[in-house]
Every structure is written in C-alpha cells, then in structure tokens.
Amino acid sequence: MKIQNNQRSITLFLSLLTLLAVIFISSAAYAHGGEKHEKKKDSVTQSEAGSNLQHGHDHEDDHGNADMRMQAGKKVMAPLSDFPNLHPLLVHFPVVLLVLALFTQLFSFFVYREALSWVTLLLLLFGFAGAWVASEYAHPHTTGLSDFAYKVLLEHERFASITVWSSGIALLLKIVSHFFLKMKLWAEILVALLLIVSASAVSLAGHHGAQLVHIEGVGPMGKHLESGDHEH
C-alpha cells in the first residue's frame, strides 16, 4: 500500500510539472493574443520621392544608409552580449515561480499533500535562486536618474530585497518541514505565510521595475545604465 501511494505521488508530481510546462509554453505562444503588428512605415512617401527626384535629390542620406546597414546586421534573437544588462531576462523567473509556489503550498493543505509539497519545494528553490541571481549577480547599475526615478528605484530594490530574504527563509523552513518535521501543520503554515510575503514583494518589485522601464525610461537601449561595475 505504501509503495502504491508513493507511485501515485510521483505520478501526480510529474503530471503537475508537465501541466506547468504546458501552461508556460501556451502563455509564451499566445502572449499577444493573436494581435497583428505592423512594420514601421517608410519615412518617405511616393510624392515626396517624386518631389526629390524633380529637385535632383534622388539619393538617400548617409545617416539613412548607415541605419539600414546596421539593421540588416541584426538578428531577430539577439545574443546575450547585445543586452546592456541581463536583469530583464532573469527577473521573470522568480516572479512566476514564487507566485506558483504560494498556490501549490496553499493547495497542499487540502489535496495531495506530499506531492504538492515536492512541487512547492522545487518551485521555491528555483524561485529563490532566480531572485538572488537577478538582484545580486545581474543587478543593473544606474546613472543620471531624475529624483523621482531614483525614489522608484529605491522602492524596487527594497521589495526585491524582501523577496530574496523571505523566499530564502521560506526555502530553509520548507526543507526542514518536508524532510525532518514530516510536514507538520504549524511549519507548513509558517511556510505559507512567508510565501505570501515573498509573492507580494516580488509582485510589487515587478510593478516598480515596470514603472522604471516604461514610464521613467530607465533601461531601454541601455539608457541610464552603467556598463561597468559601479554603484548607482
């Protein structure tokens, strides 16, 4: 009977991982909801081109030629060396994984306790690792920020720090609870509370990060980012 229960737990565990993989792949495939995107229109219309020909201006300017040559050499999937910083590529992993870890931890109180405990443990492990790498190893250093953008950055870093610490403590407690305490209720409740803090903090960090990029203009094409290892 015990062997059968273990086999069922393993089967459920693998099924959940497969389901999560399908969800991630589907989300990536339909991220834009089938919307159409148009290329940038030519800056010179036919009438303008005809007018230029009439006036003897039938050549393209040097800047336009240089820009076209530069665009022609680009790849649709840019190599990592082209990015001014790897933070945007790494930061999405803890956002997704830590939020999923919270849900699987909460579900484990009601169904498939052992199997979901394994899933939560792995999600929490990779979520914490992603948060640590994104905030420490791939932390972008800024320069020339406005006073308001700097305040937003400080809030972003504060919530990022809370994410790392809360997820790290939750991971340690989850390991103790899963392997040594046999998933005692009080320990699992503490893990859930820490995951609530972690999931909330990473969501708020993501909000402030998006605000920095899309509203304050920090990051696009390397704007306001230092290339060296300097403090901001």
NUTISE-932459 format. One record per residue (C-alpha): x, y, z; residue in one letter; residue number from 1. Coordinates in steps of 0.05 Angstrom, whole numbers. Each point is the difference from the previous one (the first is absolute). Layout:
N
<atom><px>X</px><py>Y</py><pz>Z</pz><rest>a</rest><nr>NUM</nr></atom>
...
% end
This chain:
232
<atom><px>0</px><py>0</py><pz>0</pz><rest>m</rest><nr>1</nr></atom>
<atom><px>56</px><py>48</py><pz>17</pz><rest>k</rest><nr>2</nr></atom>
<atom><px>35</px><py>-15</py><pz>-66</pz><rest>i</rest><nr>3</nr></atom>
<atom><px>-64</px><py>14</py><pz>-37</pz><rest>q</rest><nr>4</nr></atom>
<atom><px>-9</px><py>66</py><pz>36</pz><rest>n</rest><nr>5</nr></atom>
<atom><px>71</px><py>20</py><pz>-17</pz><rest>n</rest><nr>6</nr></atom>
<atom><px>-11</px><py>-18</py><pz>-73</pz><rest>q</rest><nr>7</nr></atom>
<atom><px>-63</px><py>41</py><pz>-1</pz><rest>r</rest><nr>8</nr></atom>
<atom><px>36</px><py>59</py><pz>30</pz><rest>s</rest><nr>9</nr></atom>
<atom><px>56</px><py>-5</py><pz>-51</pz><rest>i</rest><nr>10</nr></atom>
<atom><px>-50</px><py>-5</py><pz>-57</pz><rest>t</rest><nr>11</nr></atom>
<atom><px>-38</px><py>61</py><pz>25</pz><rest>l</rest><nr>12</nr></atom>
<atom><px>65</px><py>38</py><pz>10</pz><rest>f</rest><nr>13</nr></atom>
<atom><px>22</px><py>-14</py><pz>-72</pz><rest>l</rest><nr>14</nr></atom>
<atom><px>-70</px><py>17</py><pz>-26</pz><rest>s</rest><nr>15</nr></atom>
<atom><px>1</px><py>67</py><pz>36</pz><rest>l</rest><nr>16</nr></atom>
<atom><px>68</px><py>17</py><pz>-28</pz><rest>l</rest><nr>17</nr></atom>
<atom><px>-24</px><py>-18</py><pz>-70</pz><rest>t</rest><nr>18</nr></atom>
<atom><px>-62</px><py>43</py><pz>10</pz><rest>l</rest><nr>19</nr></atom>
<atom><px>43</px><py>59</py><pz>23</pz><rest>l</rest><nr>20</nr></atom>
<atom><px>45</px><py>-9</py><pz>-62</pz><rest>a</rest><nr>21</nr></atom>
<atom><px>-61</px><py>0</py><pz>-45</pz><rest>v</rest><nr>22</nr></atom>
<atom><px>-27</px><py>63</py><pz>33</pz><rest>i</rest><nr>23</nr></atom>
<atom><px>67</px><py>36</py><pz>-9</pz><rest>f</rest><nr>24</nr></atom>
<atom><px>6</px><py>-21</py><pz>-73</pz><rest>i</rest><nr>25</nr></atom>
<atom><px>-72</px><py>19</py><pz>-15</pz><rest>s</rest><nr>26</nr></atom>
<atom><px>9</px><py>68</py><pz>35</pz><rest>s</rest><nr>27</nr></atom>
<atom><px>61</px><py>14</py><pz>-42</pz><rest>a</rest><nr>28</nr></atom>
<atom><px>-34</px><py>-21</py><pz>-64</pz><rest>a</rest><nr>29</nr></atom>
<atom><px>-62</px><py>43</py><pz>10</pz><rest>y</rest><nr>30</nr></atom>
<atom><px>32</px><py>57</py><pz>39</pz><rest>a</rest><nr>31</nr></atom>
<atom><px>-27</px><py>51</py><pz>-49</pz><rest>h</rest><nr>32</nr></atom>
<atom><px>-69</px><py>-31</py><pz>-9</pz><rest>g</rest><nr>33</nr></atom>
<atom><px>7</px><py>-6</py><pz>-75</pz><rest>g</rest><nr>34</nr></atom>
<atom><px>7</px><py>75</py><pz>-11</pz><rest>e</rest><nr>35</nr></atom>
<atom><px>30</px><py>24</py><pz>-65</pz><rest>k</rest><nr>36</nr></atom>
<atom><px>62</px><py>43</py><pz>-1</pz><rest>h</rest><nr>37</nr></atom>
<atom><px>19</px><py>47</py><pz>-56</pz><rest>e</rest><nr>38</nr></atom>
<atom><px>69</px><py>17</py><pz>-22</pz><rest>k</rest><nr>39</nr></atom>
<atom><px>25</px><py>71</py><pz>4</pz><rest>k</rest><nr>40</nr></atom>
<atom><px>-24</px><py>38</py><pz>-61</pz><rest>k</rest><nr>41</nr></atom>
<atom><px>50</px><py>31</py><pz>-47</pz><rest>d</rest><nr>42</nr></atom>
<atom><px>16</px><py>71</py><pz>20</pz><rest>s</rest><nr>43</nr></atom>
<atom><px>-2</px><py>24</py><pz>-72</pz><rest>v</rest><nr>44</nr></atom>
<atom><px>-65</px><py>-3</py><pz>-40</pz><rest>t</rest><nr>45</nr></atom>
<atom><px>-5</px><py>-8</py><pz>-75</pz><rest>q</rest><nr>46</nr></atom>
<atom><px>-19</px><py>72</py><pz>-9</pz><rest>s</rest><nr>47</nr></atom>
<atom><px>60</px><py>22</py><pz>42</pz><rest>e</rest><nr>48</nr></atom>
<atom><px>44</px><py>-47</py><pz>-40</pz><rest>a</rest><nr>49</nr></atom>
<atom><px>-25</px><py>30</py><pz>-66</pz><rest>g</rest><nr>50</nr></atom>
<atom><px>11</px><py>70</py><pz>27</pz><rest>s</rest><nr>51</nr></atom>
<atom><px>71</px><py>-18</py><pz>19</pz><rest>n</rest><nr>52</nr></atom>
<atom><px>13</px><py>-28</py><pz>-69</pz><rest>l</rest><nr>53</nr></atom>
<atom><px>-26</px><py>64</py><pz>-33</pz><rest>q</rest><nr>54</nr></atom>
<atom><px>47</px><py>41</py><pz>42</pz><rest>h</rest><nr>55</nr></atom>
<atom><px>59</px><py>-47</py><pz>-11</pz><rest>g</rest><nr>56</nr></atom>
<atom><px>-2</px><py>-30</py><pz>70</pz><rest>h</rest><nr>57</nr></atom>
<atom><px>-6</px><py>-72</py><pz>-21</pz><rest>d</rest><nr>58</nr></atom>
<atom><px>52</px><py>-27</py><pz>48</pz><rest>h</rest><nr>59</nr></atom>
<atom><px>-8</px><py>-24</py><pz>71</pz><rest>e</rest><nr>60</nr></atom>
<atom><px>36</px><py>36</py><pz>55</pz><rest>d</rest><nr>61</nr></atom>
<atom><px>61</px><py>-32</py><pz>31</pz><rest>d</rest><nr>62</nr></atom>
<atom><px>-34</px><py>-8</py><pz>67</pz><rest>h</rest><nr>63</nr></atom>
<atom><px>-57</px><py>-39</py><pz>-30</pz><rest>g</rest><nr>64</nr></atom>
<atom><px>48</px><py>-46</py><pz>-37</pz><rest>n</rest><nr>65</nr></atom>
<atom><px>40</px><py>-13</py><pz>64</pz><rest>a</rest><nr>66</nr></atom>
<atom><px>-64</px><py>-15</py><pz>38</pz><rest>d</rest><nr>67</nr></atom>
<atom><px>-23</px><py>-49</py><pz>-53</pz><rest>m</rest><nr>68</nr></atom>
<atom><px>67</px><py>-36</py><pz>1</pz><rest>r</rest><nr>69</nr></atom>
<atom><px>-3</px><py>-4</py><pz>76</pz><rest>m</rest><nr>70</nr></atom>
<atom><px>-71</px><py>-28</py><pz>-1</pz><rest>q</rest><nr>71</nr></atom>
<atom><px>19</px><py>-51</py><pz>-53</pz><rest>a</rest><nr>72</nr></atom>
<atom><px>55</px><py>-28</py><pz>45</pz><rest>g</rest><nr>73</nr></atom>
<atom><px>-47</px><py>-12</py><pz>59</pz><rest>k</rest><nr>74</nr></atom>
<atom><px>-28</px><py>-67</py><pz>20</pz><rest>k</rest><nr>75</nr></atom>
<atom><px>-73</px><py>-12</py><pz>19</pz><rest>v</rest><nr>76</nr></atom>
<atom><px>24</px><py>-36</py><pz>63</pz><rest>m</rest><nr>77</nr></atom>
<atom><px>55</px><py>45</py><pz>27</pz><rest>a</rest><nr>78</nr></atom>
<atom><px>60</px><py>-33</py><pz>33</pz><rest>p</rest><nr>79</nr></atom>
<atom><px>10</px><py>11</py><pz>74</pz><rest>l</rest><nr>80</nr></atom>
<atom><px>60</px><py>45</py><pz>-13</pz><rest>s</rest><nr>81</nr></atom>
<atom><px>-46</px><py>51</py><pz>-33</pz><rest>d</rest><nr>82</nr></atom>
<atom><px>-39</px><py>13</py><pz>64</pz><rest>f</rest><nr>83</nr></atom>
<atom><px>25</px><py>56</py><pz>44</pz><rest>p</rest><nr>84</nr></atom>
<atom><px>-21</px><py>-41</py><pz>60</pz><rest>n</rest><nr>85</nr></atom>
<atom><px>-29</px><py>-70</py><pz>11</pz><rest>l</rest><nr>86</nr></atom>
<atom><px>-47</px><py>21</py><pz>55</pz><rest>h</rest><nr>87</nr></atom>
<atom><px>-62</px><py>3</py><pz>-45</pz><rest>p</rest><nr>88</nr></atom>
<atom><px>13</px><py>-70</py><pz>-26</pz><rest>l</rest><nr>89</nr></atom>
<atom><px>6</px><py>-31</py><pz>69</pz><rest>l</rest><nr>90</nr></atom>
<atom><px>-49</px><py>38</py><pz>43</pz><rest>v</rest><nr>91</nr></atom>
<atom><px>-63</px><py>-33</py><pz>-29</pz><rest>h</rest><nr>92</nr></atom>
<atom><px>18</px><py>-68</py><pz>28</pz><rest>f</rest><nr>93</nr></atom>
<atom><px>-7</px><py>17</py><pz>74</pz><rest>p</rest><nr>94</nr></atom>
<atom><px>-63</px><py>40</py><pz>-14</pz><rest>v</rest><nr>95</nr></atom>
<atom><px>-34</px><py>-62</py><pz>-30</pz><rest>v</rest><nr>96</nr></atom>
<atom><px>31</px><py>-54</py><pz>44</pz><rest>l</rest><nr>97</nr></atom>
<atom><px>-11</px><py>33</py><pz>67</pz><rest>l</rest><nr>98</nr></atom>
<atom><px>-73</px><py>16</py><pz>-15</pz><rest>v</rest><nr>99</nr></atom>
<atom><px>-11</px><py>-72</py><pz>-23</pz><rest>l</rest><nr>100</nr></atom>
<atom><px>34</px><py>-26</py><pz>63</pz><rest>a</rest><nr>101</nr></atom>
<atom><px>-50</px><py>38</py><pz>42</pz><rest>l</rest><nr>102</nr></atom>
<atom><px>-59</px><py>-32</py><pz>-36</pz><rest>f</rest><nr>103</nr></atom>
<atom><px>28</px><py>-70</py><pz>4</pz><rest>t</rest><nr>104</nr></atom>
<atom><px>15</px><py>9</py><pz>73</pz><rest>q</rest><nr>105</nr></atom>
<atom><px>-71</px><py>23</py><pz>14</pz><rest>l</rest><nr>106</nr></atom>
<atom><px>-29</px><py>-57</py><pz>-41</pz><rest>f</rest><nr>107</nr></atom>
<atom><px>42</px><py>-50</py><pz>39</pz><rest>s</rest><nr>108</nr></atom>
<atom><px>-42</px><py>14</py><pz>62</pz><rest>f</rest><nr>109</nr></atom>
<atom><px>-60</px><py>-32</py><pz>-34</pz><rest>f</rest><nr>110</nr></atom>
<atom><px>24</px><py>-50</py><pz>-53</pz><rest>v</rest><nr>111</nr></atom>
<atom><px>61</px><py>-42</py><pz>-19</pz><rest>y</rest><nr>112</nr></atom>
<atom><px>40</px><py>24</py><pz>59</pz><rest>r</rest><nr>113</nr></atom>
<atom><px>66</px><py>-37</py><pz>-12</pz><rest>e</rest><nr>114</nr></atom>
<atom><px>1</px><py>9</py><pz>-76</pz><rest>a</rest><nr>115</nr></atom>
<atom><px>-16</px><py>75</py><pz>4</pz><rest>l</rest><nr>116</nr></atom>
<atom><px>52</px><py>8</py><pz>55</pz><rest>s</rest><nr>117</nr></atom>
<atom><px>52</px><py>-25</py><pz>-50</pz><rest>w</rest><nr>118</nr></atom>
<atom><px>-25</px><py>47</py><pz>-53</pz><rest>v</rest><nr>119</nr></atom>
<atom><px>1</px><py>59</py><pz>48</pz><rest>t</rest><nr>120</nr></atom>
<atom><px>70</px><py>-18</py><pz>22</pz><rest>l</rest><nr>121</nr></atom>
<atom><px>27</px><py>0</py><pz>-71</pz><rest>l</rest><nr>122</nr></atom>
<atom><px>-37</px><py>63</py><pz>-20</pz><rest>l</rest><nr>123</nr></atom>
<atom><px>25</px><py>35</py><pz>62</pz><rest>l</rest><nr>124</nr></atom>
<atom><px>72</px><py>-24</py><pz>-12</pz><rest>l</rest><nr>125</nr></atom>
<atom><px>3</px><py>26</py><pz>-72</pz><rest>f</rest><nr>126</nr></atom>
<atom><px>-40</px><py>62</py><pz>18</pz><rest>g</rest><nr>127</nr></atom>
<atom><px>48</px><py>20</py><pz>55</pz><rest>f</rest><nr>128</nr></atom>
<atom><px>60</px><py>-16</py><pz>-45</pz><rest>a</rest><nr>129</nr></atom>
<atom><px>-29</px><py>44</py><pz>-55</pz><rest>g</rest><nr>130</nr></atom>
<atom><px>-15</px><py>57</py><pz>48</pz><rest>a</rest><nr>131</nr></atom>
<atom><px>71</px><py>-3</py><pz>29</pz><rest>w</rest><nr>132</nr></atom>
<atom><px>33</px><py>-1</py><pz>-69</pz><rest>v</rest><nr>133</nr></atom>
<atom><px>-44</px><py>56</py><pz>-27</pz><rest>a</rest><nr>134</nr></atom>
<atom><px>12</px><py>45</py><pz>60</pz><rest>s</rest><nr>135</nr></atom>
<atom><px>74</px><py>-15</py><pz>14</pz><rest>e</rest><nr>136</nr></atom>
<atom><px>34</px><py>-28</py><pz>-61</pz><rest>y</rest><nr>137</nr></atom>
<atom><px>-39</px><py>37</py><pz>-54</pz><rest>a</rest><nr>138</nr></atom>
<atom><px>-16</px><py>63</py><pz>39</pz><rest>h</rest><nr>139</nr></atom>
<atom><px>0</px><py>60</py><pz>-48</pz><rest>p</rest><nr>140</nr></atom>
<atom><px>38</px><py>62</py><pz>22</pz><rest>h</rest><nr>141</nr></atom>
<atom><px>-31</px><py>66</py><pz>-20</pz><rest>t</rest><nr>142</nr></atom>
<atom><px>24</px><py>70</py><pz>-15</pz><rest>t</rest><nr>143</nr></atom>
<atom><px>-32</px><py>67</py><pz>-13</pz><rest>g</rest><nr>144</nr></atom>
<atom><px>-68</px><py>-16</py><pz>31</pz><rest>l</rest><nr>145</nr></atom>
<atom><px>-50</px><py>54</py><pz>17</pz><rest>s</rest><nr>146</nr></atom>
<atom><px>-18</px><py>9</py><pz>73</pz><rest>d</rest><nr>147</nr></atom>
<atom><px>-67</px><py>-34</py><pz>-10</pz><rest>f</rest><nr>148</nr></atom>
<atom><px>29</px><py>-59</py><pz>-40</pz><rest>a</rest><nr>149</nr></atom>
<atom><px>51</px><py>-10</py><pz>56</pz><rest>y</rest><nr>150</nr></atom>
<atom><px>-56</px><py>-4</py><pz>51</pz><rest>k</rest><nr>151</nr></atom>
<atom><px>-35</px><py>-53</py><pz>-43</pz><rest>v</rest><nr>152</nr></atom>
<atom><px>66</px><py>-38</py><pz>-5</pz><rest>l</rest><nr>153</nr></atom>
<atom><px>9</px><py>0</py><pz>75</pz><rest>l</rest><nr>154</nr></atom>
<atom><px>-70</px><py>-30</py><pz>8</pz><rest>e</rest><nr>155</nr></atom>
<atom><px>16</px><py>-52</py><pz>-53</pz><rest>h</rest><nr>156</nr></atom>
<atom><px>63</px><py>-20</py><pz>36</pz><rest>e</rest><nr>157</nr></atom>
<atom><px>-34</px><py>-1</py><pz>68</pz><rest>r</rest><nr>158</nr></atom>
<atom><px>-54</px><py>-49</py><pz>-24</pz><rest>f</rest><nr>159</nr></atom>
<atom><px>53</px><py>-41</py><pz>-37</pz><rest>a</rest><nr>160</nr></atom>
<atom><px>39</px><py>-7</py><pz>65</pz><rest>s</rest><nr>161</nr></atom>
<atom><px>-62</px><py>-21</py><pz>38</pz><rest>i</rest><nr>162</nr></atom>
<atom><px>-13</px><py>-52</py><pz>-55</pz><rest>t</rest><nr>163</nr></atom>
<atom><px>70</px><py>-30</py><pz>7</pz><rest>v</rest><nr>164</nr></atom>
<atom><px>-1</px><py>-4</py><pz>75</pz><rest>w</rest><nr>165</nr></atom>
<atom><px>-72</px><py>-25</py><pz>8</pz><rest>s</rest><nr>166</nr></atom>
<atom><px>7</px><py>-53</py><pz>-54</pz><rest>s</rest><nr>167</nr></atom>
<atom><px>68</px><py>-22</py><pz>28</pz><rest>g</rest><nr>168</nr></atom>
<atom><px>-29</px><py>-9</py><pz>70</pz><rest>i</rest><nr>169</nr></atom>
<atom><px>-61</px><py>-34</py><pz>-29</pz><rest>a</rest><nr>170</nr></atom>
<atom><px>45</px><py>-49</py><pz>-39</pz><rest>l</rest><nr>171</nr></atom>
<atom><px>39</px><py>-18</py><pz>63</pz><rest>l</rest><nr>172</nr></atom>
<atom><px>-63</px><py>-11</py><pz>40</pz><rest>l</rest><nr>173</nr></atom>
<atom><px>-32</px><py>-40</py><pz>-56</pz><rest>k</rest><nr>174</nr></atom>
<atom><px>61</px><py>-46</py><pz>-3</pz><rest>i</rest><nr>175</nr></atom>
<atom><px>-4</px><py>-11</py><pz>76</pz><rest>v</rest><nr>176</nr></atom>
<atom><px>-75</px><py>-10</py><pz>-2</pz><rest>s</rest><nr>177</nr></atom>
<atom><px>1</px><py>-48</py><pz>-60</pz><rest>h</rest><nr>178</nr></atom>
<atom><px>59</px><py>-44</py><pz>20</pz><rest>f</rest><nr>179</nr></atom>
<atom><px>4</px><py>4</py><pz>75</pz><rest>f</rest><nr>180</nr></atom>
<atom><px>-67</px><py>22</py><pz>29</pz><rest>l</rest><nr>181</nr></atom>
<atom><px>-41</px><py>-42</py><pz>-48</pz><rest>k</rest><nr>182</nr></atom>
<atom><px>-40</px><py>61</py><pz>-21</pz><rest>m</rest><nr>183</nr></atom>
<atom><px>-26</px><py>20</py><pz>68</pz><rest>k</rest><nr>184</nr></atom>
<atom><px>-60</px><py>46</py><pz>-6</pz><rest>l</rest><nr>185</nr></atom>
<atom><px>31</px><py>58</py><pz>38</pz><rest>w</rest><nr>186</nr></atom>
<atom><px>63</px><py>-2</py><pz>-43</pz><rest>a</rest><nr>187</nr></atom>
<atom><px>-40</px><py>-3</py><pz>-65</pz><rest>e</rest><nr>188</nr></atom>
<atom><px>-41</px><py>60</py><pz>23</pz><rest>i</rest><nr>189</nr></atom>
<atom><px>64</px><py>39</py><pz>13</pz><rest>l</rest><nr>190</nr></atom>
<atom><px>25</px><py>-18</py><pz>-69</pz><rest>v</rest><nr>191</nr></atom>
<atom><px>-66</px><py>24</py><pz>-30</pz><rest>a</rest><nr>192</nr></atom>
<atom><px>4</px><py>66</py><pz>38</pz><rest>l</rest><nr>193</nr></atom>
<atom><px>72</px><py>12</py><pz>-24</pz><rest>l</rest><nr>194</nr></atom>
<atom><px>-22</px><py>-16</py><pz>-71</pz><rest>l</rest><nr>195</nr></atom>
<atom><px>-55</px><py>51</py><pz>5</pz><rest>i</rest><nr>196</nr></atom>
<atom><px>52</px><py>52</py><pz>19</pz><rest>v</rest><nr>197</nr></atom>
<atom><px>47</px><py>-24</py><pz>-55</pz><rest>s</rest><nr>198</nr></atom>
<atom><px>-53</px><py>-2</py><pz>-55</pz><rest>a</rest><nr>199</nr></atom>
<atom><px>-26</px><py>69</py><pz>20</pz><rest>s</rest><nr>200</nr></atom>
<atom><px>70</px><py>29</py><pz>2</pz><rest>a</rest><nr>201</nr></atom>
<atom><px>21</px><py>-28</py><pz>-67</pz><rest>v</rest><nr>202</nr></atom>
<atom><px>-65</px><py>26</py><pz>-32</pz><rest>s</rest><nr>203</nr></atom>
<atom><px>12</px><py>70</py><pz>28</pz><rest>l</rest><nr>204</nr></atom>
<atom><px>73</px><py>-2</py><pz>-22</pz><rest>a</rest><nr>205</nr></atom>
<atom><px>-24</px><py>-19</py><pz>-69</pz><rest>g</rest><nr>206</nr></atom>
<atom><px>-49</px><py>58</py><pz>0</pz><rest>h</rest><nr>207</nr></atom>
<atom><px>53</px><py>51</py><pz>18</pz><rest>h</rest><nr>208</nr></atom>
<atom><px>48</px><py>-32</py><pz>-50</pz><rest>g</rest><nr>209</nr></atom>
<atom><px>-51</px><py>7</py><pz>-56</pz><rest>a</rest><nr>210</nr></atom>
<atom><px>-12</px><py>72</py><pz>22</pz><rest>q</rest><nr>211</nr></atom>
<atom><px>74</px><py>15</py><pz>-6</pz><rest>l</rest><nr>212</nr></atom>
<atom><px>4</px><py>-29</py><pz>-70</pz><rest>v</rest><nr>213</nr></atom>
<atom><px>-66</px><py>21</py><pz>-32</pz><rest>h</rest><nr>214</nr></atom>
<atom><px>-14</px><py>66</py><pz>35</pz><rest>i</rest><nr>215</nr></atom>
<atom><px>67</px><py>27</py><pz>24</pz><rest>e</rest><nr>216</nr></atom>
<atom><px>38</px><py>-27</py><pz>-60</pz><rest>g</rest><nr>217</nr></atom>
<atom><px>55</px><py>-35</py><pz>39</pz><rest>v</rest><nr>218</nr></atom>
<atom><px>31</px><py>-58</py><pz>-38</pz><rest>g</rest><nr>219</nr></atom>
<atom><px>-25</px><py>1</py><pz>-73</pz><rest>p</rest><nr>220</nr></atom>
<atom><px>60</px><py>-2</py><pz>-46</pz><rest>m</rest><nr>221</nr></atom>
<atom><px>45</px><py>7</py><pz>61</pz><rest>g</rest><nr>222</nr></atom>
<atom><px>-27</px><py>68</py><pz>20</pz><rest>k</rest><nr>223</nr></atom>
<atom><px>22</px><py>21</py><pz>70</pz><rest>h</rest><nr>224</nr></atom>
<atom><px>39</px><py>-66</py><pz>9</pz><rest>l</rest><nr>225</nr></atom>
<atom><px>74</px><py>-2</py><pz>15</pz><rest>e</rest><nr>226</nr></atom>
<atom><px>42</px><py>-50</py><pz>-38</pz><rest>s</rest><nr>227</nr></atom>
<atom><px>51</px><py>-11</py><pz>55</pz><rest>g</rest><nr>228</nr></atom>
<atom><px>-6</px><py>-28</py><pz>70</pz><rest>d</rest><nr>229</nr></atom>
<atom><px>-16</px><py>66</py><pz>35</pz><rest>h</rest><nr>230</nr></atom>
<atom><px>-48</px><py>18</py><pz>54</pz><rest>e</rest><nr>231</nr></atom>
<atom><px>-61</px><py>41</py><pz>-20</pz><rest>h</rest><nr>232</nr></atom>
% end
